[in-house]
């Protein structure tokens, strides 16, 4: 196999400027610089660099400023307490699992009694950290020497070195037999950006699946937009959203998981909805008093029909994931709205209605419409103390505007 993780190892840090710069950051002088740059404003970077270069080598200042930028970006995924103690690479920040999702996955493993995991394609160690904090010992493997060094530094910085062994190696050469479970996070970005074909992942999904099926339990991190036909019947597929945004999908294998099942999990609540197989297509009917917008994880997991059945409702259009009903329904898997108006799509009519009701704040949601929300808001020339939500969608195939407000 020509391509497994992303990068061919180099011989030593002396031959690799990036590794040499990282080594310098971990000296007392480098650590002092990083501490000083914790709260620096990137807009003032030129002046900051000029000042620091009076007392420190220019290469070290550049490395510290770059790491400071990465730490600031990483706060959104790891939280400030961890991010400002950890180290990152640009790809590491981009591809690492956010802490909430990694902790959820680690908890599923720990709940099944898993005590050791081979983390293949570990990156900068985000999942390894979550697994270790769940009391699981981890072999973290990455082929790129700099990435492996960063993962090792992060385990040390967070006091988890006793539970995380980091190895720079080709993941296809790792014997996973001694471990209770395997976790694989294939690289899904290449030189031209995001990779959508699972067989173009590094390593390919077929290799990762074969590795998973050899283990007592396994999890494969995949893109949430993976085609459903690419998911084998042996896997339980879970889509995970955090704060309403779908972050990733994971395929689970082995004892304790349900082959062929689809699951949607919502963080931070941990609410989870699953079905052993897709339900028949739900009914379609007229818009009722209430409209429900399913969480994106529910839509990706094709569990909308399950919610339609639970609320006794129907879809507004067979191709649109908006549910409607005549009675109110409360669920963590949907955002609910009371609909006051249903109008054929017309900018002119919408503008007149909003002016009449003195709507100054308008939330625009759309499914099945080409209209851009910001452009619509600009053209409405909003003014007044009121607020409303407009849904730009299709009802029975016709472009439609639904106006209402959130329940509760």
Secondary structure, 3 states (H helix, E strand, C coil): CCCCCCCCCCCCHHHCHHHHHHHHHCCHHHHHHHHHCCCCCHHHHHHHHHHHCCCCCHHHHHHHHHHHHHHHHHHHHHCHHHHCCCCCCHHHHHHCCCHHHHHHHHHHHHHCCCCEEEEECCCCCHHHHHHHHCCCEEEEEECCHHHHHHHHHHHHHCCCCCCEEEEECCHHHCCCCCCCEEEEECECEECCEECCCHHHCECCHHHHHHHHHHCCEEEEEECCCCCHHHCCCCCEEEEEEECCEEEEEEEEEECCCCCCCEEEEEECCCEEEEECCCCCCCCECCCCCEEEEECHHHHHCCCHHHHHHHHCCEEEECCEEEEEECCCCCCCCEEEEEEEEEEECCHHHHHHHHHHCCEEEEEEEECCCCCCHHHHHHHHCCCCCEEEEEEEEEECCEEEEEEEEECC
